[in-house]
Every structure is written in structure tokens, then in C-alpha cells.
Amino acid sequence: MNRVMALLGKELADLRRNPGVFVPAVITGFLTVLIPLFVAVAVPYFSGERLSDSRDFHIAVEMYRNQPASRALDPEGAIQAWIFQQFLLMLILAPIAGSMSVAAYTIIGEKQARTLEPLLATPITTIELLAGKILGSLLPAVGIAIACFFFYLACVVIFARPGVAWTLVAPRSLAIVFILGPVASLVALQLAVFVSSRVNDARSAQQLGALIILPIVGLLIAQLTGNVMLTARGILLISGALIAVNAALMRIGTALFDRESILTRWK
């Protein structure tokens, strides 16, 4: 554990000296906040037509009538709450983007800087090395996601109808941000770390890690079309499945992360 914490400290120190690796996560987080604000607030304001006047949001009206968290809202507020809740799933993309960028940098960047070889020559085990690298990528990415969530919440408080923000601190919303987001990011960054150990191109690692984005986008589309309604229990079940996937990936990654191959064959 001491060696993992020492490596984690080194990783975080390196990231502080290279803040540019967080640019993709920051841009992604900004866009995930901007898009629902544009749809729920800016479009009705500039068009002069309320969301509740449109027949396209009948699903949200039903939620307004049936969901306890929305009963205190007027129809316009309920539709805004529905939009902000659906797009909350997009906040998962921010830690995924951040974790992939950082994970690729920590392996490929060290290989290119010739600083990985001394690390591999230390007594640290493969599982400790992977744990330190993965935690060093995951913690900053999750921190960015949490910061994006509170920024999102603040924007809703400022620009949306009164009471809409309270619907975003329901168990379902918190499960998305604090459980589903980190475990999905962990899957992406483990894939990025494993590929980074075999290639010298960060884009190759990021492309494989980006595969985790596809089912998330699929869930978002299914929610917006009304085909799926994710509950807090459903999110916990998905998170549990991803935890099992992470455990399997860690075992596979430990077997694939061969020191001799990294130092010789895969240069």
C-alpha cells in the first residue's frame, strides 16, 4: 500500500505540472452543462414559446403529474426538470474523457520521456503499478465530474424555474454522478492503460477507451425517446455490472502488462 500511495503521489505531482491533459475533460464537462441549458432555458427565452406549450414534451408532463419530486413544480418547471435529469447522464462523459487522456499520458508519456524504465526496475509489483496509475487517472477525472455537477446545479438554480434544482439531488441523480460515473470511467481508463502499454500512440489508447461512451449515449437516446426510464435501482444494477467488468479487466490487465515486452518488444 505504501508503494501504491507513493506512486499515486508521483502521478498527481506530474499532472499538476501538465494541466493540459485535463483540457478534453473540461471541454466535455462545459458542453454537457451548456447543451441542456440551451434546450431548457435559452431556446424558450429567445423563441418566446414556453416548453409547456409544445406537444413534444408530453412525456415530461406525465412525469410532472406522477413523480413526487415534481408535483410542487408548474408544468414549465417540470419539463425543465425532466430535461436536466435526462441530460445529467451526459456528465459521465466528462470523467471518461478525463480518465482516458490522463491514463494514456501516464503510460505513453513516460515511455516517450524514458521515465517508465526506472519505475519498472523498482520492486513494485504489477498490481501495485496498475493500481497507482489507475488511481492517479481516476481521482482527478472524478474530481472534474463532481465539479461539473455542482456547476450544473448552480446554473440550474440561477437560470431554471424555482424548485427545479431540487430534482437533481434525488437518489437517481446522485447515483449517476457519484456511482455510475466513476465505475464507467474506471472501465474506460483501464482499457486506455492496457492499450498504452502496447503502443506508443496515445490516440490508439483513447479510441479503445472511448468504446464505453457508446452505451452511455445509447442510454441517453433511449431515455429521451421514452423507451427507457432509468431508476436509482437500475443505475445501481448497471454500476454493479460495471464493477464486475472492472474486476475482470484488472485481472486481464495484470496478465497483459508484461514488463519485458514494454521495455523491448513494444517500444
Secondary structure as UniProt FT lines:
FT   HELIX           2..17
FT   HELIX           19..22
FT   HELIX           23..37
FT   HELIX           38..42
FT   HELIX           43..47
FT   HELIX           51..53
FT   HELIX           55..57
FT   HELIX           58..66
FT   HELIX           68..70
FT   TURN            71..72
FT   HELIX           75..87
FT   HELIX           88..92
FT   HELIX           93..104
FT   HELIX           105..109
FT   HELIX           110..113
FT   HELIX           116..120
FT   HELIX           126..159
FT   TURN            162..163
FT   HELIX           164..169
FT   HELIX           171..175
FT   HELIX           176..180
FT   HELIX           181..196
FT   TURN            197..198
FT   HELIX           202..209
FT   HELIX           210..212
FT   HELIX           213..224
FT   TURN            225..226
FT   HELIX           232..256
FT   HELIX           259..260
FT   HELIX           261..265
//
